[in-house]
Amino acid sequence: VLLLVAALMRPLLNRPGKELSTIFLLDISRSISPEFLNAAIQWSGEAVQKGNPAHARFIGFGAQSAVVERAEELGSLAVYDGAAVESGDVQPGAIDQSRTNIERAVRQAMTSFRPASLRRLVLITDGHETEGSLDAVLPELREQGIRVFTVPAAVRGEGDSWIESIEVPGKVRAKEM
């Protein structure tokens, strides 16, 4: 009797298919080495050719993100340096390279997968977020069954510096510094 009732309810089991949907998220912010960026674009294109997923998309991101269908298109995305641009001088849809919002890019990737497929996200970044929080979206990735693979990006070394520590005296008198 229970089986008859269950059959009449027409239950559906929604399981991902065996087709693979892969999204490559590539950090194109100013902190990434241009040489690494070119190599990552080439590598992601080759990975799609060799792996032959049923569906693949590429997303370049900084403060904003843009979806393209082929890896080679990542190199021609419109970009600008938000720290150096006057308002009004920005091409519509251009990506601000002075900031990095990994959370926003991941959220866009989550909507770019093919439905009813095995979902894989390849995140290529130096991990330096200046906006958003990747931690905020991690539970959603887990709930949706999206596997994330990370590739550490080489950072630009020109003009950057690293401050290991700063020491200051324990007591400072007024007007001493």
C-alpha positions as CSV (number, residue, x, y, z in Angstrom):
1,V,0.0,0.0,0.0
2,L,2.8,2.4,0.9
3,L,4.6,1.7,-2.4
4,L,1.3,2.4,-4.3
5,V,0.9,5.7,-2.5
6,A,4.5,6.7,-3.2
7,A,4.1,5.8,-6.9
8,L,0.9,7.9,-7.2
9,M,2.8,10.9,-5.7
10,R,5.3,10.7,-8.7
11,P,8.4,11.5,-6.8
12,L,11.3,12.9,-8.7
13,L,14.9,12.6,-7.7
14,N,16.9,15.6,-9.0
15,R,20.4,14.4,-9.4
16,P,23.1,16.1,-11.5
17,G,23.7,14.3,-14.8
18,K,27.1,13.0,-16.0
19,E,27.7,15.9,-18.2
20,L,30.4,18.2,-16.9
21,S,29.9,22.0,-16.7
22,T,33.2,23.9,-16.0
23,I,33.6,27.6,-15.3
24,F,37.1,29.1,-15.2
25,L,37.3,32.2,-13.0
26,L,40.4,34.2,-13.8
27,D,41.5,37.2,-11.7
28,I,42.6,39.9,-14.2
29,S,43.2,42.6,-11.5
30,R,46.3,44.7,-11.5
31,S,48.0,42.6,-8.9
32,I,48.3,39.6,-11.2
33,S,51.5,39.3,-13.3
34,P,50.8,39.9,-17.0
35,E,53.0,36.9,-17.9
36,F,51.0,34.7,-15.6
37,L,47.7,36.0,-16.9
38,N,48.7,35.1,-20.5
39,A,49.8,31.6,-19.4
40,A,46.6,31.1,-17.5
41,I,44.5,32.0,-20.5
42,Q,46.4,29.6,-22.6
43,W,46.2,26.8,-20.0
44,S,42.5,27.2,-19.4
45,G,41.8,27.0,-23.2
46,E,44.0,23.9,-23.5
47,A,42.3,22.3,-20.4
48,V,38.9,22.6,-22.1
49,Q,40.2,21.1,-25.4
50,K,41.8,18.2,-23.6
51,G,39.0,17.6,-21.0
52,N,36.2,18.3,-23.5
53,P,33.5,19.2,-20.9
54,A,29.9,19.4,-22.2
55,H,29.8,23.1,-21.2
56,A,32.6,25.6,-20.4
57,R,32.6,29.3,-19.8
58,F,35.4,31.7,-18.8
59,I,34.9,34.7,-16.4
60,G,37.5,37.4,-16.1
61,F,37.1,39.5,-12.9
62,G,38.5,42.4,-11.0
63,A,35.9,44.6,-9.2
64,Q,33.3,43.5,-11.8
65,S,33.3,40.4,-14.0
66,A,32.5,39.4,-17.5
67,V,31.6,36.0,-19.0
68,V,33.1,34.9,-22.4
69,E,32.7,31.6,-24.3
70,R,36.4,31.1,-25.3
71,A,39.5,31.5,-23.2
72,E,41.2,33.7,-25.8
73,E,38.5,36.3,-25.3
74,L,39.7,36.9,-21.8
75,G,42.7,38.8,-23.2
76,S,40.5,41.3,-25.0
77,L,38.1,42.2,-22.2
78,A,37.7,46.0,-21.6
79,V,39.6,47.0,-18.5
80,Y,40.4,50.2,-16.7
81,D,42.3,51.4,-13.6
82,G,39.6,52.7,-11.3
83,A,42.2,54.5,-9.1
84,A,43.5,56.5,-12.0
85,V,40.4,57.1,-14.1
86,E,38.2,60.2,-14.0
87,S,34.5,59.5,-14.0
88,G,32.9,59.3,-17.4
89,D,36.1,57.9,-19.1
90,V,35.1,54.3,-18.6
91,Q,33.9,52.0,-21.4
92,P,30.5,50.4,-20.5
93,G,31.1,46.8,-19.2
94,A,34.8,47.4,-18.5
95,I,36.4,45.8,-15.5
96,D,38.1,47.8,-12.8
97,Q,41.5,46.3,-12.3
98,S,42.3,48.3,-9.2
99,R,40.0,46.2,-7.0
100,T,39.2,42.5,-6.7
101,N,35.8,41.1,-5.7
102,I,36.1,37.3,-5.7
103,E,32.7,36.9,-4.0
104,R,30.9,38.7,-6.9
105,A,32.7,36.7,-9.5
106,V,31.9,33.4,-7.8
107,R,28.2,34.4,-7.5
108,Q,28.2,35.1,-11.3
109,A,29.9,31.7,-11.9
110,M,27.2,30.0,-9.9
111,T,24.5,31.3,-12.3
112,S,26.6,30.4,-15.4
113,F,26.7,26.6,-15.0
114,R,24.5,24.4,-17.2
115,P,21.6,23.0,-15.2
116,A,21.5,19.3,-14.2
117,S,25.2,18.8,-14.7
118,L,28.3,18.1,-12.6
119,R,29.6,21.6,-11.8
120,R,33.3,22.4,-11.5
121,L,34.7,25.8,-10.7
122,V,38.4,26.6,-11.4
123,L,39.4,29.7,-9.5
124,I,42.7,31.3,-10.6
125,T,43.6,34.2,-8.3
126,D,46.2,35.5,-5.9
127,G,43.4,35.5,-3.3
128,H,43.8,39.2,-2.4
129,E,40.2,40.4,-2.0
130,T,39.7,44.2,-1.7
131,E,35.9,43.9,-1.8
132,G,33.4,41.2,-0.9
133,S,34.1,38.0,1.0
134,L,34.6,34.6,-0.5
135,D,33.8,33.1,2.9
136,A,30.2,34.4,2.5
137,V,29.6,32.3,-0.6
138,L,31.3,29.0,0.5
139,P,28.2,27.5,2.1
140,E,26.2,28.1,-1.1
141,L,28.9,26.4,-3.2
142,R,28.7,23.4,-0.8
143,E,24.9,23.3,-0.9
144,Q,24.8,23.4,-4.7
145,G,27.4,20.6,-5.0
146,I,29.9,22.8,-6.9
147,R,33.5,21.5,-6.6
148,V,36.1,24.3,-6.5
149,F,39.6,23.9,-7.7
150,T,42.1,26.7,-7.0
151,V,45.2,27.7,-8.9
152,P,47.4,30.2,-7.2
153,A,48.3,33.2,-9.4
154,A,51.7,34.8,-9.6
155,V,51.6,38.4,-8.4
156,R,53.0,41.3,-10.2
157,G,56.4,42.2,-8.7
158,E,56.9,45.7,-10.1
159,G,56.9,48.4,-7.6
160,D,55.3,46.3,-4.9
161,S,56.8,46.1,-1.4
162,W,56.1,43.9,1.6
163,I,56.1,45.2,5.1
164,E,56.9,42.4,7.5
165,S,56.6,44.4,10.7
166,I,56.6,47.9,12.2
167,E,58.1,48.7,15.5
168,V,57.2,51.8,17.5
169,P,58.4,53.0,20.8
170,G,56.2,52.1,23.9
171,K,55.9,55.8,24.9
172,V,55.7,58.8,22.7
173,R,55.6,62.4,23.9
174,A,53.5,65.1,22.3
175,K,55.0,66.6,19.1
176,E,57.9,64.0,19.2
177,M,56.9,62.3,15.9
